[in-house]
């Protein structure tokens, strides 16, 4: 990334400001704005997230916000209530309280003498979620948003559940937020009351995992904050952005199809990162694109930002399987809208382990599979958080426990854009069952690279709100939606789909082993084929090189560690996937702070004993400055049997060597068709 130290306008920074809310709680903010805004007001841009503006996101913020501010905006980065240096307790994600606070912050910004009265919102992940959610509430000053790596559907397409299946990232994310919520405010900002504020957070904490597990079907809890409930609520222009290695790419398609406001979509090859920091590459000059977006919608500049295709996406070329990529070869392609006239959904019949050509009649007897728990250990993460190696590995090691269908070698290049769908007639021998469907690019040498996948809890085949148990031996017609992707399959390669009855540890297994029988003659694979017989009709933007302001200086005191280990003991058949994400100890020069972050995730099982499945996650968060030494250790364990989930969580908080809080939770939550 090119560091741009000089920008069109000189920038001033207000390292800390207090922002009032309607109930008297004060939120902590940081502002970068042009010096000239003292007399010449500018639009305001809000990023509103719980990840600690003063330390944990400070380096990223120092790249993004001063750059945008230098192009004529007041960038305001605010800690959510109960996070960072803000007052209060953070009880859960996307609560009504959060939305009210966001409205209060936008109103406060619009009334400041340095603000023109027009505002925008930007953010990735949580910040993308609440930007879209607040856009649906239509605060008066909000003129446009840029939402990255978000979802419009909190139940069906978020970190919690996928196709009605419980994702292990539900546990991982709950554990992450438990660690973040255990962090103290900074005494340099809040003064002597830091301890009182910290204890309030620690005493008010509950494991969010228990709440998320209580709602195993789509109910009002998940409908709240899901913009898909009524897309017409969104009243301002939307820039929708994600990446193919991210878990949140599907929502870009839906917003382009369903919103009525001006909108643009951008999907690159990236993981869960801003595109100017994007890995896998190529990264792009995204901050320049953001400035153009704001210039048009908040300053009324006629700069052509809405010209060209509605959707720009990176068509990925075939690559050998790898758990991480520096770059994904490909090209930008443009679509005039979504659904795209360039994409035709083509039905391919299934035969005896074969994927046929459209219109071909294939005969096949029923085929059965009962997958071992080991299928899924090379699946990678539900979402690549740019913590490699977290992408799926060679699928040949997964396909042995799966039911596989494969095409003949392709006679010509095939490109897909969108989400494939498996339509299948099947039966199972248990009342609760799931199916995982993987679509892979198989090279002539046999290596198989997963291009996309989908999950379906078969009790949710008709509804996520009202699941229905399965009758053993009864035939069901189901459709399994796979995640959207842009992928090219070269001539000579094969397209493979693999079906399994478990996909652990990416998804929590069903209560018991399941034998599934598929009727291929009544099943098909629907592929979104993008025409490649003509050149792309719409020219795509020429994205510049990544730019950003110089990052805040920091020093590594202790190097971190990243480890992803699959193990199997062949005496007692114990297996495990261990993930270590240790960021070491980093010294932040500007605030004289040593920051410690370490996470250890372990997913284990024994043979094919479904009751042995266990997820355990430990976090350590520490803050040291002079004689101020505060840290917290959190641990969350999730297990299950046929009837229940069991949550055990612990929290220990320390000042120096003195433990100041110790809490334990043991919770039993009945399984509900999961």
C-alpha positions in Angstrom: 0.0 0.0 0.0 1.2 3.4 -0.9 1.4 5.7 2.2 0.1 9.1 1.3 1.4 11.6 3.8 0.3 14.7 1.9 -3.4 15.1 1.1 -5.4 17.9 -0.6 -6.4 19.4 2.8 -4.5 19.6 6.1 -6.0 17.5 8.8 -6.5 18.0 12.5 -7.2 15.2 15.0 -9.2 15.3 18.1 -8.0 12.2 19.9 -11.0 12.0 22.3 -14.4 13.6 22.4 -17.5 12.7 24.5 -20.7 12.3 22.6 -24.1 12.4 24.5 -27.0 9.9 24.0 -30.6 10.4 24.8 -30.4 8.4 28.1 -27.4 10.3 29.4 -24.7 7.7 28.6 -21.6 9.2 27.0 -19.9 7.6 24.1 -16.2 7.9 23.3 -15.2 9.3 19.8 -12.2 10.2 17.8 -12.3 12.8 15.0 -10.2 13.6 12.0 -11.3 16.6 10.0 -9.8 19.3 7.7 -8.3 22.3 9.4 -10.5 24.4 7.1 -13.6 22.9 8.6 -13.3 25.3 11.5 -14.8 27.9 9.1 -15.9 25.8 6.1 -18.1 22.9 7.2 -17.8 19.5 5.6 -19.9 16.3 5.5 -19.3 13.8 8.4 -18.5 10.1 8.0 -19.3 7.7 11.0 -17.7 4.4 11.8 -19.5 2.9 14.8 -18.0 -0.4 16.1 -17.0 -2.1 19.4 -13.4 -2.9 18.7 -11.6 -0.1 20.8 -10.7 2.9 18.8 -7.7 3.8 21.0 -5.8 0.6 20.6 -7.2 -2.5 18.8 -8.3 -0.6 15.6 -6.0 2.4 16.0 -3.5 1.4 13.3 -6.2 0.6 10.8 -8.1 3.8 11.7 -4.9 5.8 11.2 -4.7 4.5 7.6 -8.3 5.1 6.7 -9.8 8.1 8.4 -7.0 10.7 8.0 -6.9 9.9 4.3 -10.6 10.5 3.8 -10.5 13.5 6.1 -7.7 15.0 3.9 -10.1 14.9 1.0 -12.7 17.1 2.7 -14.6 15.0 5.3 -14.9 14.9 9.1 -14.4 11.2 10.0 -15.8 10.2 13.4 -14.8 6.8 14.9 -17.0 5.9 17.9 -16.8 3.0 20.4 -20.2 1.3 20.9 -21.8 1.6 24.3 -19.9 -0.6 26.8 -16.8 -1.0 24.6 -13.5 0.8 24.4 -13.8 4.0 26.4 -17.5 4.4 26.1 -19.8 4.2 29.1 -22.2 1.4 29.8 -22.4 -2.3 29.1 -22.5 -4.0 25.7 -25.2 -6.7 26.1 -25.4 -8.1 22.5 -25.0 -7.2 18.9 -27.4 -5.0 17.0 -29.8 -4.2 19.8 -32.4 -1.5 19.7 -30.1 0.5 22.1 -27.3 0.4 19.5 -29.5 1.8 16.8 -30.8 4.6 19.1 -27.2 5.4 20.0 -26.2 5.5 16.3 -29.1 7.9 15.6 -27.9 10.1 18.4 -24.3 10.1 17.2 -25.4 11.0 13.6 -27.7 13.8 15.0 -24.8 15.1 17.1 -22.4 15.1 14.1 -24.9 17.0 11.9 -25.2 19.7 14.5 -21.5 20.4 14.9 -20.1 23.6 13.5 -17.6 21.7 11.4 -20.3 19.6 9.8 -22.3 20.6 6.7 -25.3 18.8 8.2 -24.9 15.8 5.8 -23.5 12.5 7.0 -22.5 9.0 5.7 -21.6 5.7 7.4 -18.9 3.2 6.6 -17.6 0.1 8.1 -16.6 -3.5 7.7 -18.3 -6.4 9.4 -20.1 -5.0 12.5 -19.7 -1.5 11.0 -21.2 -2.7 7.7 -24.1 -4.3 9.5 -25.1 -1.2 11.5 -24.5 1.1 8.6 -27.1 -0.8 6.6 -29.4 -1.2 9.7 -29.3 2.5 10.4 -29.9 3.3 6.7 -33.2 1.3 7.1 -34.2 3.7 10.0 -33.7 6.8 7.7 -32.0 9.3 10.1 -32.5 12.7 8.5 -28.8 13.5 7.9 -27.7 10.2 6.5 -27.1 10.6 2.8 -25.2 7.4 1.8 -23.4 4.4 3.2 -20.6 2.1 2.3 -21.2 -1.4 3.9 -18.4 -4.0 3.7 -18.6 -7.7 4.7 -22.1 -7.6 6.3 -25.4 -9.4 6.0 -28.9 -8.4 5.4 -30.2 -11.6 7.0 -29.0 -12.2 10.6 -30.2 -15.8 10.8 -29.7 -17.4 7.4 -26.5 -15.7 6.3 -24.4 -14.6 9.3 -21.8 -16.1 11.6 -24.4 -18.1 13.6 -26.4 -20.4 11.3 -26.1 -21.5 7.7 -29.0 -23.3 6.1 -30.3 -23.9 9.6 -27.1 -25.6 10.6 -25.2 -24.3 13.6 -21.8 -22.9 12.6 -18.8 -23.4 14.8 -18.0 -19.7 14.1 -21.0 -19.1 16.3 -18.9 -20.4 19.2 -15.7 -18.7 17.9 -17.4 -15.3 17.5 -19.2 -15.5 20.9 -15.8 -16.3 22.5 -14.1 -13.4 20.7 -16.8 -10.9 21.9 -16.5 -12.3 25.4 -12.8 -11.5 25.4 -13.4 -8.0 23.9 -16.1 -7.2 26.4 -13.8 -8.1 29.3 -11.4 -5.3 28.4 -11.1 -2.2 30.5 -11.4 1.4 29.4 -8.1 3.4 29.3 -7.4 5.5 32.5 -5.7 8.1 30.3 -9.1 8.8 28.7 -11.7 8.1 31.5 -9.6 8.9 34.5 -9.8 7.2 37.9 -13.3 5.8 37.2 -11.8 3.3 34.8 -11.9 0.6 37.4 -15.6 1.3 38.2 -16.4 1.2 34.5 -14.5 -2.1 34.1 -16.1 -3.8 37.0 -19.5 -2.8 35.7 -18.7 -4.5 32.4 -17.4 -7.6 34.0 -20.3 -7.9 36.4 -22.8 -7.3 33.7 -21.4 -9.8 31.3 -23.2 -12.9 30.1 -22.0 -15.4 27.4 -23.6 -14.3 24.2 -23.3 -17.9 23.0 -26.2 -18.9 25.3 -28.5 -16.3 23.8 -27.6 -17.3 20.2 -28.1 -21.0 21.0 -31.5 -20.3 22.6 -32.7 -19.1 19.2 -32.0 -22.1 16.9 -34.7 -21.2 14.4 -35.6 -17.9 12.6 -37.7 -15.9 15.1 -38.2 -12.3 16.1 -34.7 -12.2 17.7 -33.1 -12.7 14.3 -35.7 -10.7 12.3 -34.7 -7.6 14.4 -31.9 -5.9 12.4 -32.4 -8.1 9.3 -32.9 -5.6 6.5 -34.2 -8.4 4.3 -37.4 -8.2 6.2 -38.3 -5.1 4.2 -35.7 -3.8 1.7 -37.9 -0.7 1.0 -36.9 0.6 4.5 -33.4 1.5 3.2 -33.7 5.1 2.0 -30.2 6.2 0.9 -27.6 5.0 -1.7 -25.6 1.9 -0.8 -22.1 0.9 -1.8 -22.0 -2.9 -1.1 -18.6 -4.6 -0.9 -17.2 -8.0 0.0 -14.8 -10.7 -1.1 -14.9 -14.3 -2.3 -12.8 -15.5 0.6 -15.1 -13.7 3.0 -18.2 -15.3 4.6 -20.4 -12.4 3.6 -20.4 -12.2 -0.2 -24.0 -13.3 -0.7 -25.6 -10.2 0.6 -24.1 -8.1 -2.2 -26.2 -10.0 -4.7 -29.4 -9.6 -2.7 -29.0 -5.9 -2.1 -28.4 -5.2 -5.8 -31.4 -7.3 -6.7 -33.8 -6.0 -4.0 -33.0 -2.4 -3.1 -34.7 0.4 -4.9 -32.2 3.1 -4.0 -29.0 3.9 -6.1 -26.5 1.1 -5.4 -23.2 -0.3 -6.5 -21.7 -3.7 -5.8 -18.0 -4.7 -5.6 -16.7 -8.2 -4.9 -13.0 -9.0 -5.1 -10.9 -12.0 -4.2 -10.4 -10.8 -0.6 -10.9 -12.2 2.8 -12.5 -10.3 5.6 -10.5 -7.1 5.0 -10.9 -3.6 3.5 -10.1 -3.9 -0.2 -7.0 -1.6 0.0 -5.6 -4.1 2.5 -7.1 -7.1 0.7 -5.6 -10.6 0.9 -5.7 -12.6 -1.3 -4.8 -9.9 -3.8 -5.0 -8.0 -5.9 -5.7 -5.2 -3.4 -7.2 -2.0 -5.0 -7.3 1.7 -4.3 -10.5 1.4 -2.4 -10.1 4.6 -0.4 -10.0 6.6 -3.6 -13.3 4.9 -4.6 -14.8 5.8 -1.2 -13.8 9.4 -1.6 -15.5 9.5 -5.1 -18.6 7.8 -3.5 -18.9 10.4 -0.8 -18.1 13.3 -3.2 -21.0 12.3 -5.3 -23.6 11.7 -2.7 -22.6 14.1 0.1 -21.1 17.0 -2.0 -23.3 16.6 -5.2 -20.3 16.3 -7.4 -21.1 14.9 -10.9 -18.1 12.6 -11.0 -19.5 9.6 -12.8 -19.3 7.3 -9.8 -22.6 5.7 -10.9 -21.5 5.2 -14.5 -20.6 1.7 -15.7 -21.7 -1.6 -14.3 -23.8 -2.0 -11.2 -21.7 -4.9 -10.1 -17.9 -5.2 -10.5 -16.5 -8.6 -9.5 -13.3 -10.5 -9.8 -13.6 -13.6 -12.0 -11.2 -16.0 -10.4 -9.0 -18.3 -12.5 -8.4 -21.9 -11.5 -5.7 -22.4 -8.8 -4.3 -25.5 -7.1 -5.7 -26.0 -3.6 -4.0 -24.1 -0.9 -4.9 -23.0 2.7 -3.7 -19.4 1.8 -3.1 -17.4 -1.3 -1.1 -14.1 -1.8 -2.9 -13.5 -5.1 -5.8 -15.0 -7.0 -5.3 -14.6 -10.8 -8.4 -13.3 -12.6 -10.0 -10.3 -14.2 -12.6 -7.7 -13.3 -16.0 -8.3 -15.0 -19.0 -5.9 -15.0 -22.7 -6.6 -14.8 -25.4 -4.0 -15.6 -27.5 -5.3 -12.7 -28.5 -8.3 -10.7 -29.9 -10.6 -11.9 -27.5 -10.3 -14.8 -28.5 -10.8 -18.5 -25.1 -12.4 -18.9 -25.9 -15.3 -16.5 -28.1 -18.2 -17.4 -29.1 -20.8 -14.8 -28.5 -24.2 -16.4 -29.7 -27.5 -15.0 -27.3 -30.4 -15.2 -28.9 -33.9 -14.4 -27.2 -36.3 -12.1 -26.4 -39.9 -12.9 -24.5 -42.7 -11.2 -21.7 -40.5 -9.8 -21.8 -38.3 -12.9 -22.9 -34.7 -13.7 -24.5 -34.8 -17.1 -25.0 -32.2 -19.8 -28.2 -30.1 -19.9 -31.1 -32.1 -21.3 -29.2 -35.4 -21.0 -31.2 -38.4 -19.6 -29.2 -40.3 -17.0 -30.3 -43.4 -15.2 -28.9 -44.3 -11.8 -29.9 -46.5 -8.8 -30.1 -44.8 -5.4 -26.8 -44.0 -3.8 -26.1 -43.8 -0.1 -23.5 -42.2 2.2 -22.9 -42.0 6.0 -20.0 -39.6 6.4 -17.4 -39.9 9.2 -16.9 -37.0 11.5 -13.5 -36.4 9.8 -15.2 -34.9 6.7 -14.7 -31.2 7.2 -11.4 -31.1 9.0 -9.8 -29.5 5.8 -12.8 -27.1 5.3 -11.1 -24.0 6.6 -13.1 -21.3 8.3 -16.6 -20.3 7.5 -15.1 -16.9 6.9 -11.4 -16.2 6.2 -10.5 -13.5 8.7 -7.1 -13.1 7.0 -5.5 -15.4 9.6 -4.0 -18.0 7.2 -4.0 -20.9 6.8 -7.8 -20.8 7.0 -8.9 -21.6 3.4 -10.0 -25.1 2.4 -7.3 -27.6 1.4 -7.3 -30.3 -1.3 -10.8 -31.8 -1.3 -9.6 -35.3 -2.2 -9.1 -35.9 1.5 -12.7 -34.9 2.2 -14.3 -36.7 -0.8 -13.6 -40.2 0.5 -16.3 -39.8 3.1 -18.7 -38.2 0.7 -21.1 -39.0 -2.2 -19.3 -37.7 -5.3 -20.7 -36.7 -8.7 -18.3 -35.4 -11.4 -18.5 -34.1 -14.9 -16.6 -35.3 -17.9 -13.5 -33.2 -18.7 -14.8 -29.8 -19.9 -14.5 -29.3 -23.7 -14.3 -25.6 -23.3 -13.8 -23.0 -20.6 -16.8 -22.6 -18.2 -17.4 -19.5 -16.0 -20.0 -19.3 -13.2 -21.2 -16.2 -11.4 -23.7 -16.5 -8.6 -24.8 -19.2 -6.3 -25.2 -22.8 -7.6 -28.1 -24.9 -6.3 -28.3 -28.6 -5.8 -31.8 -30.0 -6.3 -32.0 -33.4 -4.8 -34.5 -36.2 -3.9 -33.2 -38.0 -0.8 -34.1 -39.9 2.3 -32.5 -40.3 5.7 -32.7 -42.7 8.6 -32.8 -40.2 11.4 -35.4 -37.4 12.4 -32.7 -34.7 12.3 -30.1 -34.6 9.5 -28.0 -32.2 7.5 -26.3 -32.2 4.1 -23.2 -30.4 3.1 -22.6 -29.8 -0.6 -19.2 -28.9 -2.0 -18.5 -27.8 -5.5 -14.9 -28.2 -6.6 -12.6 -27.5 -9.6 -10.8 -30.8 -10.4 -7.5 -30.4 -12.3 -6.3 -33.1 -14.7 -3.8 -34.3 -12.1 -6.7 -34.9 -9.7 -6.2 -32.1 -7.3 -9.5 -30.6 -6.2 -10.0 -27.0 -5.2 -13.2 -26.1 -3.4 -14.9 -23.2 -5.3 -18.0 -22.9 -3.1 -20.3 -24.9 -0.8 -23.6 -24.9 1.0 -25.3 -26.4 4.0 -28.9 -27.4 4.7 -30.4 -28.7 8.0 -33.0 -31.0 6.4 -35.5 -30.2 9.1 -35.4 -26.7 7.7 -36.2 -27.8 4.2 -39.4 -25.8 4.1 -38.9 -23.1 6.6 -36.2 -21.7 9.0 -39.0 -20.5 11.3 -40.9 -23.8 11.6 -38.6 -26.8 11.2 -40.1 -30.2 10.7 -38.7 -33.5 11.8 -37.9 -36.1 9.2 -39.6 -39.5 8.7 -36.9 -42.2 8.2 -37.3 -43.8 4.7 -39.6 -41.0 3.3 -38.4 -39.2 0.2 -38.0 -35.5 0.3 -37.2 -33.0 -2.5 -34.8 -30.3 -1.2 -32.8 -27.5 -2.7 -29.4 -26.6 -1.2 -28.2 -23.1 -2.0 -24.5 -22.8 -2.3 -22.6 -19.6 -1.7 -22.2 -17.2 -4.6 -18.9 -17.2 -6.4 -17.2 -16.0 -9.7 -15.0 -18.9 -10.8 -13.6 -20.1 -14.1 -13.1 -23.8 -14.9 -10.6 -24.4 -17.7 -11.1 -26.8 -20.5 -9.9 -30.2 -19.5 -10.9 -29.7 -15.8 -13.9 -31.4 -14.2 -16.6 -30.0 -12.0 -17.3 -32.1 -9.0 -20.0 -31.9 -6.3 -19.6 -33.9 -3.1 -22.4 -34.5 -0.5 -21.7 -35.4 3.1 -23.9 -35.9 6.1 -21.6 -33.9 8.4 -19.1 -31.1 7.9 -17.4 -30.8 11.3 -15.9 -28.6 12.6 -17.1 -25.9 10.2 -20.7 -26.9 11.3 -21.9 -28.6 14.4 -22.9 -32.2 13.5 -26.5 -33.5 13.9 -27.4 -35.4 17.1 -26.6 -38.9 15.6 -24.9 -40.4 12.7 -27.1 -40.3 9.6 -27.3 -42.5 6.5 -28.6 -40.5 3.5 -29.8 -42.0 0.3 -29.9 -39.8 -2.8 -31.9 -40.6 -5.9 -29.8 -39.1 -8.7 -32.3 -39.7 -11.5 -34.6 -37.2 -9.7 -31.8 -34.7 -8.9 -29.8 -32.0 -10.7 -27.1 -29.4 -10.2 -28.1 -25.8 -11.2 -25.1 -23.7 -12.3 -25.2 -20.0 -13.0 -23.3 -20.0 -16.3 -21.8 -16.7 -17.4 -21.5 -16.3 -21.1 -17.9 -16.1 -22.3 -18.6 -16.1 -26.0 -18.5 -12.3 -26.3 -16.2 -9.7 -24.7 -17.6 -8.2 -21.5 -20.2 -5.6 -22.6 -19.5 -3.2 -19.8 -16.1 -1.6 -19.2 -15.0 -2.1 -15.6 -13.3 0.6 -13.6 -9.5 0.9 -13.6 -8.9 0.7 -9.9 -5.8 2.5 -8.8 -3.1 1.2 -6.5 -3.9 1.0 -2.8 -3.4 4.2 -0.9 -3.7 5.3 2.7 -2.4 7.6 5.4 0.8 6.5 7.2 -0.1 4.0 10.0 0.6 4.8 13.6 4.0 3.6 14.7 4.2 0.4 16.7 6.8 -2.1 17.8 6.7 -5.9 18.2 7.8 -6.7 21.8 7.1 -10.4 21.5 6.4 -12.0 18.1 3.1 -13.7 17.7 2.3 -17.2 16.4 -0.2 -18.6 13.9 -0.8 -22.3 13.8 -3.4 -24.6 12.2 -2.9 -28.2 13.2 -5.0 -31.3 12.3 -4.2 -34.3 14.5 -5.4 -37.9 14.8 -4.5 -40.5 17.4 -4.9 -44.0 15.9 -4.9 -45.8 19.3 -8.0 -44.3 20.8 -9.2 -42.4 17.6 -9.1 -39.0 19.2 -8.9 -36.2 16.6 -8.6 -32.5 16.8 -8.2 -29.2 14.9 -6.2 -26.6 16.8 -6.0 -23.0 15.7 -3.7 -20.5 17.4 -4.0 -16.8 16.6 -1.4 -15.1 18.8 -0.7 -11.5 17.9 2.1 -11.4 20.4 2.8 -8.2 22.4 2.8 -4.9 20.5 4.0 -1.6 21.9 1.9 1.4 20.7 4.2 4.4 20.8 1.7 7.2 20.7 -0.1 6.1 23.8 2.8 4.2 25.6 0.8 1.0 25.7 1.8 -2.7 25.5 -1.0 -4.7 24.0 -1.4 -8.5 24.3 -3.9 -10.7 22.3 -3.9 -14.5 22.0 -6.6 -16.9 21.0 -6.5 -20.7 21.1 -9.3 -22.7 19.5 -9.6 -26.5 19.8 -12.2 -28.6 18.1 -12.1 -32.3 19.0 -13.9 -35.6 18.6 -13.3 -39.3 19.1 -13.9 -41.7 16.1 -17.5 -41.4 15.1 -18.9 -40.7 18.5 -21.2 -37.7 17.9 -21.5 -37.1 21.7 -17.7 -36.5 21.9 -17.8 -33.4 19.7 -16.3 -30.5 21.7 -15.3 -26.9 20.9 -13.1 -25.0 23.4 -11.8 -21.5 22.9 -9.5 -19.5 25.2 -8.6 -15.8 24.9 -6.0 -13.6 26.7 -6.3 -9.8 26.4 -3.8 -7.6 28.3 -3.0 -3.9 28.6 0.1 -2.5 30.3 1.4 1.0 30.8 3.7 1.8 33.7 2.0 0.6 36.9 -1.3 0.0 35.1 -1.6 -3.7 34.2 -5.0 -5.1 33.4 -5.8 -8.4 31.7 -8.5 -10.9 31.3 -8.6 -14.6 30.4 -11.8 -16.1 29.1 -12.6 -19.7 28.2 -15.7 -21.1 26.5 -16.5 -24.8 26.0 -19.4 -26.1 24.0 -20.4 -29.8 24.0 -23.6 -31.7 23.2 -25.5 -34.9 23.3 -28.6 -36.1 21.5 -30.9 -33.8 23.5 -28.9 -30.7 24.6 -26.1 -28.3 24.1 -23.9 -27.6 27.1 -22.1 -24.3 27.6 -19.4 -23.8 30.2 -17.7 -20.4 30.3 -15.2 -18.8 32.7 -13.8 -15.3 33.1 -10.8 -14.2 35.2 -9.8 -10.6 35.3 -6.5 -9.4 36.9 -4.9 -6.2 38.0 -1.2 -7.1 38.1 -1.1 -10.5 39.9 -4.3 -9.8 41.8 -7.5 -11.5 40.5 -10.3 -9.0 40.8 -13.1 -10.9 39.2 -13.8 -14.6 38.6 -17.0 -15.8 37.1 -18.4 -19.2 35.9 -21.3 -20.2 33.8 -22.8 -23.7 33.3 -25.8 -23.7 31.0 -27.9 -26.4 29.4 -29.9 -25.5 26.2 -32.2 -28.0 24.5 -31.5 -28.9 20.9 -34.3 -27.7 18.6 -34.1 -29.6 15.3 -30.4 -28.9 15.1 
